[in-house]
Amino acid sequence: TYKTRRAKQLGIPLVNVEYIYAYRDASKENQSIDLKRFLVISAEDKENFLKNGSLPVTGE
């Protein structure tokens, strides 16, 4: 999509939608979260993200 291409051009990392919810929950408890868990990096992650807007999240 345009937003994905533009993010790549600007060097902005893509994060999956679940990051928003994790950030919201962590901020209520004043905890930090590992952003690396939510970055779209591999081709498989990108394909899954484009299909359903989520990534497999590892390690809680």
Backbone as a chain_set.jsonl record, in Angstrom:
{"seq": "TYKTRRAKQLGIPLVNVEYIYAYRDASKENQSIDLKRFLVISAEDKENFLKNGSLPVTGE", "coords": {"N": [[0.834, -1.182, 0.0], [0.258, 2.368, -0.209], [0.997, 3.644, 2.189], [2.755, 1.798, 3.343], [4.835, 1.734, 1.435], [5.661, 4.41, 1.588], [6.517, 4.59, 4.243], [8.75, 2.925, 4.111], [10.357, 4.427, 2.347], [10.883, 6.651, 3.921], [12.22, 5.494, 5.957], [10.926, 4.632, 8.209], [10.101, 2.386, 10.736], [7.883, -0.404, 10.413], [5.228, -1.269, 12.483], [3.252, -3.763, 14.101], [-0.334, -3.908, 14.611], [-0.982, -4.809, 17.148], [0.851, -3.681, 18.838], [-0.098, -1.203, 19.663], [-2.102, -1.834, 21.534], [-0.597, -3.237, 23.433], [1.153, -1.235, 24.235], [-0.633, 0.598, 25.357], [-1.676, -0.907, 27.515], [0.694, -1.344, 28.97], [1.418, 1.242, 29.613], [-0.465, 1.965, 31.465], [0.365, 0.605, 33.673], [2.842, 1.621, 34.077], [5.012, 0.346, 32.769], [7.678, -0.733, 30.615], [7.802, -1.708, 27.166], [9.023, -4.118, 24.796], [9.826, -2.978, 21.809], [10.89, -4.261, 19.597], [9.656, -6.71, 19.375], [7.395, -6.2, 17.934], [7.987, -5.248, 15.421], [7.784, -5.273, 11.857], [9.631, -7.329, 10.061], [10.68, -9.666, 8.619], [9.969, -11.349, 5.463], [7.896, -13.16, 5.753], [6.636, -12.187, 8.048], [5.788, -9.749, 7.025], [3.989, -10.58, 5.043], [2.028, -11.887, 6.609], [1.232, -9.686, 8.129], [0.148, -7.984, 6.195], [-2.018, -9.534, 5.422], [-3.634, -9.971, 7.77], [-3.098, -8.007, 9.637], [-1.554, -8.534, 11.881], [1.183, -9.889, 13.838], [3.103, -12.794, 14.723], [3.662, -12.833, 18.113], [6.446, -13.065, 20.125], [7.714, -14.272, 23.205], [6.854, -13.097, 26.243]], "CA": [[0.0, 0.0, 0.0], [1.0, 3.627, -0.235], [1.577, 3.924, 3.51], [3.891, 0.895, 3.516], [5.919, 2.228, 0.573], [6.13, 5.697, 2.114], [7.268, 4.307, 5.469], [10.054, 2.416, 3.68], [11.122, 5.538, 1.786], [11.289, 7.537, 5.004], [12.984, 4.736, 6.942], [10.121, 4.449, 9.42], [9.804, 0.961, 10.92], [6.478, -0.785, 10.479], [4.887, -2.04, 13.673], [1.928, -4.333, 13.935], [-1.421, -3.248, 15.323], [-1.01, -5.244, 18.545], [1.723, -2.792, 19.607], [-0.924, -0.148, 20.253], [-2.755, -2.372, 22.728], [0.444, -3.549, 24.417], [1.638, 0.052, 24.746], [-1.691, 1.145, 26.21], [-1.708, -1.688, 28.757], [1.943, -1.127, 29.705], [1.464, 2.608, 30.137], [-1.322, 2.004, 32.656], [1.128, 0.017, 34.777], [4.17, 2.244, 34.036], [6.001, -0.64, 32.342], [8.159, -0.539, 29.25], [7.634, -2.889, 26.331], [10.081, -4.311, 23.808], [9.297, -2.639, 20.49], [11.412, -5.199, 18.6], [8.698, -7.811, 19.214], [6.28, -5.778, 17.1], [8.448, -4.748, 14.125], [7.605, -6.111, 10.681], [10.988, -7.43, 9.528], [10.858, -10.708, 7.609], [8.961, -11.426, 4.406], [6.745, -13.877, 6.31], [5.946, -11.235, 8.915], [5.128, -8.749, 6.183], [2.843, -11.224, 4.403], [1.0, -12.049, 7.638], [0.759, -8.358, 8.508], [-0.711, -7.478, 5.129], [-3.249, -10.328, 5.377], [-4.53, -9.845, 8.923], [-2.727, -6.901, 10.509], [-0.889, -8.935, 13.121], [2.403, -10.681, 13.764], [3.272, -13.674, 15.88], [4.417, -12.148, 19.163], [7.219, -14.046, 20.877], [8.26, -13.873, 24.502], [6.076, -12.104, 26.989]], "C": [[0.878, 1.245, 0.0], [1.697, 3.884, 1.093], [2.806, 3.054, 3.765], [5.08, 1.376, 2.693], [6.508, 3.52, 1.123], [6.95, 5.505, 3.387], [8.66, 3.791, 5.125], [10.928, 3.544, 3.157], [11.668, 6.44, 2.886], [12.102, 6.826, 6.082], [12.247, 4.546, 8.252], [9.819, 2.961, 9.577], [8.301, 0.716, 10.974], [6.259, -1.599, 11.746], [3.495, -2.604, 13.492], [0.932, -3.667, 14.868], [-1.433, -3.61, 16.805], [-0.113, -4.379, 19.432], [0.916, -1.719, 20.329], [-1.554, -0.627, 21.555], [-1.738, -2.689, 23.817], [0.973, -2.266, 25.044], [0.629, 0.652, 25.715], [-1.731, 0.417, 27.554], [-0.469, -1.435, 29.604], [1.978, 0.267, 30.321], [0.575, 2.767, 31.367], [-0.552, 1.539, 33.887], [2.544, 0.584, 34.853], [5.274, 1.236, 33.728], [6.485, -0.274, 30.944], [7.941, -1.832, 28.474], [8.747, -2.925, 25.297], [9.509, -4.096, 22.407], [9.732, -3.642, 19.429], [10.462, -6.372, 18.358], [7.614, -7.478, 18.203], [6.692, -5.253, 15.725], [8.191, -5.762, 13.019], [8.958, -6.172, 9.98], [11.077, -8.438, 8.379], [9.741, -10.67, 6.564], [7.708, -12.132, 4.913], [5.934, -12.967, 7.22], [5.157, -10.232, 8.084], [3.882, -9.336, 5.526], [1.696, -11.402, 5.401], [0.399, -10.71, 8.024], [-0.194, -7.803, 7.456], [-2.035, -8.233, 5.065], [-4.184, -10.014, 6.538], [-4.119, -8.784, 9.935], [-2.066, -7.302, 11.808], [0.357, -9.75, 12.819], [2.394, -11.685, 14.892], [4.149, -12.966, 16.905], [5.121, -13.201, 19.992], [7.705, -13.453, 22.177], [7.485, -12.783, 25.18], [6.792, -11.696, 28.239]], "O": [[2.092, 1.166, 0.188], [2.857, 4.295, 1.12], [3.789, 3.521, 4.341], [6.204, 1.421, 3.192], [7.726, 3.699, 1.122], [7.96, 6.179, 3.586], [9.64, 4.17, 5.766], [12.112, 3.615, 3.486], [12.791, 6.935, 2.788], [12.612, 7.461, 7.006], [12.868, 4.324, 9.292], [9.328, 2.335, 8.638], [7.546, 1.526, 11.511], [7.026, -2.515, 12.041], [2.655, -2.009, 12.818], [1.311, -2.953, 15.797], [-1.85, -2.801, 17.634], [-0.296, -4.347, 20.649], [1.214, -1.371, 21.471], [-1.542, 0.086, 22.558], [-1.99, -2.436, 24.996], [1.214, -2.216, 26.25], [1.002, 1.156, 26.774], [-1.81, 1.051, 28.606], [-0.568, -1.324, 30.826], [2.504, 0.453, 31.418], [0.84, 3.617, 32.218], [-0.786, 2.015, 34.998], [3.366, 0.078, 35.617], [6.339, 1.263, 34.344], [5.79, 0.406, 30.189], [7.9, -2.916, 29.055], [9.339, -1.898, 24.965], [8.788, -4.95, 21.889], [9.011, -3.852, 18.453], [10.457, -6.96, 17.276], [6.975, -8.383, 17.667], [5.833, -4.853, 14.94], [8.361, -6.965, 13.217], [9.391, -5.192, 9.374], [11.507, -8.084, 7.281], [8.706, -10.036, 6.766], [6.591, -11.757, 4.554], [4.704, -12.968, 7.177], [4.011, -9.908, 8.396], [2.844, -8.678, 5.456], [0.542, -11.108, 5.09], [-0.811, -10.606, 8.225], [-1.225, -7.22, 7.791], [-3.061, -7.658, 4.7], [-5.382, -9.813, 6.337], [-4.739, -8.676, 10.993], [-2.015, -6.507, 12.746], [0.558, -10.231, 11.704], [1.748, -11.46, 15.915], [5.263, -12.548, 16.588], [4.486, -14.123, 20.506], [8.064, -12.278, 22.244], [7.473, -11.645, 24.712], [6.288, -10.865, 28.995]]}, "num_chains": 1, "name": "protein.A"}
